[in-house]
Amino acid sequence: MFRMKLTPRLQAIADKIPPGSAVADIGSDHAYIPVYLLVNRLARRVIASDNNKGPLTAAAQTLKLFNLEKAVDLRLADGLEAIKPEDDVDTVVIAGMGGETICSILARGKDIISAAVSLVLQPMTDAGLVRRWLADNGFAIVDEDIAQEGARFYEIIVARRGQGMERQDFSDEIGPVLLAKKHPLLKPMLEQRLRRLRKAAAYASHSAAARERVRQLEERARYLEEVLSWL
């Protein structure tokens, strides 16, 4: 049996899955998280799905390497269509995709997600967009985390059906749980984001459309400066 060691990003995702869960890993790719959960006896059942045969073939190869071919239910399906009521899934993982794609998956499968199911989401981009979708569709963020790999930061969002969240200006851009607990990686992540905003504003042209874009960037930058002054 080979030992499974996850990257910081994948480990942070796996750490948000309650032990003993029935897990559906949507867009599982190489099935590293399912393997980790089963090798460490952290899940009672795992479904790994993708909407393309290629990633499922890669997942099958990983499972074979760890002698877990029969332990994971591989499914070719589009998003949350991989889950059926009889699966009794209590944790859904959607990771490694853009925020817009995650929102689309959630929107198309919203009726599949019951109040008993936790969502563990890791958007590669546009985490604020995911938070806005959750707020607008009756989901509450119950936990958050940040993982760092080299110079890149990754946000992990855990949500459940609830009363939703209030939306205020750019607050969706910063996770409410991350802010409340002053996550140790929040400050360096926001400092990096602020540098990029300033660079984008400095390189913008002087057309009317660009001036409006610069105004928006500067407004976001001022908001981040205000948050950073509190951290």
Stockholm file with secondary structure:
# STOCKHOLM 1.0

chainA/1-231         MFRMKLTPRLQAIADKIPPGSAVADIGSDHAYIPVYLLVNRLARRVIASDNNKGPLTAAAQTLKLFNLEKAVDLRLADGLEAIKPEDDVDTVVIAGMGGETICSILARGKDIISAAVSLVLQPMTDAGLVRRWLADNGFAIVDEDIAQEGARFYEIIVARRGQGMERQDFSDEIGPVLLAKKHPLLKPMLEQRLRRLRKAAAYASHSAAARERVRQLEERARYLEEVLSWL
#=GR chainA/1-231 SS CCCCCCCHHHHHHHTTSCTTEEEEEETCTTCHHHHHHHHTTCEEEEEEEESSHHHHHHHHHHHHHTTCTTTEEEEECSGGGGCCGGGCCCEEEEEEEEHHHHHHHHHHTGGGCCTTCEEEEEEEECHHHHHHHHHHTTEEEEEEEEEEETTEEEEEEEEEESSCCCCCTTGGGSCHHHHHTTCTTHHHHHHHHHHHHHHHHHHCCCSHHHHHHHHHHHHHHHHHHHHHHHC
#=GC SS_cons         CCCCCCCHHHHHHHTTSCTTEEEEEETCTTCHHHHHHHHTTCEEEEEEEESSHHHHHHHHHHHHHTTCTTTEEEEECSGGGGCCGGGCCCEEEEEEEEHHHHHHHHHHTGGGCCTTCEEEEEEEECHHHHHHHHHHTTEEEEEEEEEEETTEEEEEEEEEESSCCCCCTTGGGSCHHHHHTTCTTHHHHHHHHHHHHHHHHHHCCCSHHHHHHHHHHHHHHHHHHHHHHHC
//
